[in-house]
Amino acid sequence: MTNDQTSTPSSSSSPGTASHRSIGIDAIAFAVPRAYVELADLAAARGVPPTKYIQGLGVVQMAVAHPDEDPVTLATEAARRCLMAAGRSPAEIGLCIVGTETAVDHSKPVSSYLHGLLGLPSACRVFETKHACFGGTAGLLNAVDWLAAGSARGRCALIVCTDIARYSVGTAGEPTQGAGAVAMLISENPRLLELEPGITGCFSQNVHDFWRPLYRKDALVDGQFSVQCYLDALAGAYAEWQRLSESSEPLVRTCYHVPYGKMARKAHQRRCQLDGMTDEAADKSFAVEVEPSLRVPSQVGNIYTGSLYLALLSLLYHQAAELSGKRIGLFSYGSGCAAEFFAGRVMPTAAAQIARAGVDTTLANRHRLDIPVYEELRKNDIHVDQRPSEMPSAAETGAALAMVDRSPRFNGIDNQERRIYTVA
């Protein structure tokens, strides 16, 4: 199968570039676990008002992974859907990068498993990136440079962000969990979003705001400090992007890294302050420029590396047609920390292309978990990498869950401690 867009180079020009090659996101898709928890149910179980989670965090539902769902299975499903949406075959992929902070092995990358499960060609560069939630963006920008340098030779790059966000049951971080993967096809003559190679604002510093020691499944976070690190990184990256960008064309929308919706609001308020706007103007701006990007994330929760790109998917799904030809901003943050602010232009073909992402179907094909079942699943987290997973019975999780397709799936480990996966 081939790209249905003409191969004629774009006539638009990139700031500071004499000879412009149109490069960007050609297709996007996502995958989530087959179960979720309503935040209202969790709030009732924890004895707090539902508004504390729903309005306070900006999250309605959080995805919950079962034992046979892990970063590899989520990445594989998202990537398969992305290739289908793009009308591409695995043979067309020359670069595959997976961004994750919940890797399944200290040495063997998720991208290697993905390479085999998708049937990617042997002449394909494959690796994994890690920098907390920034890993996916590191992969994306690497792919843009790979294409801009001419290394692609007519091929595309597959970038997958995949994670399971876990915090201990009963802790303040519990309602900010989630799980999922976002896959993006990066190519010349993109149908979704044309990016601006070389025009990015970076910010990095060595901080300890969020971490997960090797012996832990659950992450640890210094909450208030992490929020401040996020906002400081935004200010630094945005200032650098403004210095580099030669275009005076405004950004009509902005997608932020979304560990939870309220963080995106704080980020936008900070950016508006930097632009000299009043608090009232910032609130009005948020409703128009940011809110549409938070609708899908509010139904999935925190997916770490994929959070920014789930927000992008949400924005395009709801507004691609009206944003055709317009410029939008993207801000990525990863604890530790690294951040980047960059921009892209929505393509005229974006509305037709995003319709292939199956957003409604993906969200509808899930089962609502009762809190006792969710808590039982969490008790078994520590064993998930040591034993074969088993499908919960219909009596435990409801007949609807038992009906959901579980391919690809993690089948546990063999006697040499190698992970086993099956794909129908």
N, C-alpha and C positions, 0 to 999 in steps of 0.2 A: 504494500500500500504506500501511497505517496502523499506529500503535502498538496492540498488542493489550492494553494495560493500561487500566484504567478511568481516565477523566479527572477523577474526584473527587479533590480535593486531599488530601494526606496529613494525618492527624490529629495527627502527631507535632509537637513544638514544638522550635524551635531556640533555643539559649541567647541570652538578651537580645533576642529578637525577638517583638514583640507579635503580628504577623500573619505566619504562616509559609507560605512557598511552597516545596513540595518540589522541589529542584533537584539534579541530579547526573548520573552517567554511566549512560546508558540501554543502551548496547551498546559492545562493544570487539572489535577484531579485529587481527591482525597479519600481516605479510608478511615473508618473508626471501628472500635470494638462493637460487638453485637448487643451489648447491654449498657445501660446508663442508670444513674440515680438522679431523681428529682431533688434539687437543693431544698425545696420546701419540705420534703420527707426527711432529709438529713437534719434540717433545722429543728423539726419537731422531735426527732430522736435525741438531739443534743440539748433540748430545752432552751432554745433561743428563738426569738421572733424570726419568721421567714424573711422579713425585710433586711435583716442583718446580712444574710447571704445574697439574696436576690438583688435588692437595691444597693446594698453596701458593697458588694463585689461586682455586680453587673453580670452575674452568671445564673442561668435557670436550670441547666442540667450539666452533669459531668459524666463523661464516658468512663466505663470501668472494664478493664481487660480481664478475660478469663485465662486460666492456665495454659490453654493452647493458643493464646494470642500474645505475641511479643513484637518487639520492633522489627524483626525480620518479616513476619507474616503481614503486619500492617504496611510495611514498605513495599512488599511484593504486590499486594492488592492495589495500593495507590498507583504504583508504577504501571501495572497492567491496564488500569482504567485510563491512565494518562496516555499511554500508547494508543489505546483504542480511540480516545477523544481526538488525538492528533492524526489518526489514520496512518500511523507509522508502524514499521516492523522492528523487532529487536536488532535486525541486521544493520539498521541505519544508525545505531548508537556507537559513538567512538569514545565517549567519556561518560563514566558513571560515578558520581560522588554521592555519598550518603552522609548527611549531618545528623548526629545523634549524641545525646549525653546519657543514654541508657543502653549502651552497647552490651552485647550478649557474651563477649569474649574479650580478654585483655589483648589478644594479638590478632585473631582472625576478624576482619571487619564485616559489618553488616553488608557492605557493598559486595563482598565476595559471595556470600550466600545469595544475594539478589542477582548477581551475575549468572549463577547456575540456575536458579529458579525461573528466571525470565528467558534463559537461553540466549544471552548476549554473545556477540562474537568474541573470539579469542583476541583479536586485534582491537582491544578496547582498554583504555586506561581506567583502572578501578581503584578507588580508595575511600577511606572514611575520614571525616573531619570532626574535631571536638573542640568546642569552646563554649560550654553551657549552651544557651539558646542561640548563640551566634553561628553555630556550626553549619547550618543550612545556608546562611548568607555567604559564608566563606566559600562554600561549594558553588553557589550561584555566580559570584563574582569571578571565581576561578574559571568557570565555564565561559563567561563573557569574554575574558581575556584570551582563552584558548581559541575561541571563534575569531576574535579580532586579530589575533596573530597569524591566522591562516592555517592553524594546525588541524582544523576540522576536516579539511579536504572533502567538503560536501556532506559530512556527517553531522549528527546532532549530539547534544549532551543531555543526559538524564540526571536530574538533581532530585534527591528524595530526602525529606526531613521526617524523621520518625522517632517517636518517644512515648514513654509511659511516665507520667508525672505522678509520683507517689509521695504522700506524707503520712505520718503515723496517725492511726485512728484516734479521734478525740483531741487532736492538736489544733492549733489555730490555722495551720496550713491545710487541714483536711478538705475544706470546701473549695480549695483551689487546685484540686487534682484534675486529671483528664488523661486522655490517650488518643493517639491518632497519627496519621502520616499524610503528608502532602507531597505529591510528585509533580515536577515541572519539566517540560521539554524545552530546552534552550536551543535556538536555531537562528539562522539568518532569515530575513523576511518573516518575522513573527506575526501571528494572527491575534495575539492577545495584547501584549505590552512591549513596546519598543523601549529599550533601556538606553542609557547614555554612557558608553564605555569611557572610563577614565575620569568621570565627573562624580566623585563620591567623597563625602566627608567622613574621615575616620577619627575615632577617639579610643584610646586604650590606657589602662592603668592597672597596677597590681593591687587588688582589693580582695577581701575575704567576706563577701556578702552572701554567698550561697555556695554550698559544697556537698559532695556525697562521697564519703570515704569508701574505699574499695570493698570493705566488709559489710556495707549497708545497702539495703534496697531502697530505704526512704532517704530523701534529701534532707539536709539541714539548711536553715536560712536565718540570717539576721534581718528580720523583716523591714524595720524602719530604715536601717542602714542601706539595704538593697534598693529601696525606693529612692533614697537620696542618690545612690550611685547611678541608678537609671536616669534620673533627671539631670545629673551633672554630665553624664555621657551624652545625653540628648543635646544639651547646650553646646558641648564641645564639638560634636559631629555636625550639628546644624550650622554652626558658625563656619566650620571648615568648608562645608558644602556651599554656603553662600559665597565664600571667598573664591571658590573654584568655578562656580556656575556663571557663565557669561550671558545666560538667557534672562531676560526681564519678564518672561511669561510667567504668570502666577501659577501656583499649585492649587487646583480646584478641590482636591481631596488629599488626605494623607492617611496612610495605614501605618499603625504602630505595632511593635511587639506587644502581644496581649496575653500576659499571664492570667489576667482577669480584666474584665471590661473597665473597671474603675481606674486601673493603671493607665489605660489609654486616655481617659479623661484628664488625669493629672498631667500626662505628657503633653497633651494639646494645650492645656492651660499654660504650662511652662513655655511652650513655643510661642504662644500668643503674647505672653509677657515679653519675650525676647523681641518680638515684632512691634512692641509698643502699644498693644491693644488693651482695652479696659476689660475687667472681668465680665461685664455684661456682654461685650462684643465677643469675648472668647466663648461664652456659653452658647451664643447664637451660632458661632462658627462651628462649634463641636457638633451641634445637631445636624448641620448640613454636611460638613466635611468629613466627619469621622463615624457617626452613629451607624450608617449603613454597613460599614466594615465589621461591626461588632455583633451582628445578628447571628451568623453561623457560629462564631466562637462561643457565644453565650449558650449554645445548645451542645457544646462538646467539652468545654473547659480548657484547661491548660495543656497544650501539647508541645511545650518547650520550643525546639528548633523550628517547628512548623507553624507557630502561633502567628507570626507576621504574615505568612503566606496563606493561612486560612482566612485572615482578615482581608487580604487582597482578593481571594476567591469570593468572599462574601460581598465585597464592594462591587466587583464586576458582575456577579450574579444578579445583583439588584439594580445596578445602574449603568451597565456597559453601554447601552444604546445612547443614553443622554451624555455620556462622557466621551463619546467618539471624538478623537482628535485632540482631547484635552490632556494636560500634564498633571500627574499625581506624584506625591512624595511617598517614600517608604523609609521607616526607621527601624533598624534591627539592633537589639541589645542582648548581650550575653554576659552573665555574671562572671566576675573574675578580674577585669572586665574588658570587653571589646564591643564597639558600637560602630554603626555606619548609617549615614543618611544619604539617600540617592533618589533619583526620580526616573519616571518613565512616561511614555505617551500611549494612551489607550488607542488601539487600532480600530479602524472602521469595521473590521471583521470580528471584533471581540464579542459582541452579543451573540452571534451565531456560534462562535467557538465555545463560549462558556456554557451554552445550553447543553453541550455534550458532556459536561462534568457530572451529571446525575446528582445534583445537590439534594433535591427533595427525596429522591429514592434512597440515597445513602442514609439520610437522617430518619426516614420513615421505617426502614428495615432494621429496627432495633427493638429491644425488649426492656421494659422498665423493671428494675430490681427492687424488691423489698429490702429495707435496711438490714434485717437479720441475715438475709442471703449475702448481701454486700459485705457485711462484717465477717461472715464465714469465709468468703473468698479472700479477704485481706489477711486473715489469720494464716492462710496457706502460702502467702507470698514468699516466705523464706524458703519454701521447698520447691518453688516453681522451676528452678534450674537443676534440681537433683533427681526428679522423678518424671515418668511419663505423665502427661496431662490426661484427665478424664472428663468427658462431657458430663456436666451436671444433669441429673435426672429431671424429667418434666415436673415431677412432684416438688423438686427443690426450686426450680427457676421458672416454671410455667411452660406449657406446651408450645407457646409461641417461640420461645427461645430455642427449643429443641428442633424447630423447623428451619432455623436460619442456617444458611450455607456456611460451612467452616473451612473453606478452602481459600488460600493455603492455611495449613495449621502446623503448630509445633507439636511433635509427637514424643518429646522427651529426649533422653540421652542414651547412647548405647554403652556397652561394657568398656569402651575406651574413652568414655566421656565426650563423645562427639554428638552434637545436636542433630536431630533428625527432623526433617520437614517433608510434608506431602502436599502435592498440588493436584487437584482433580483434573 
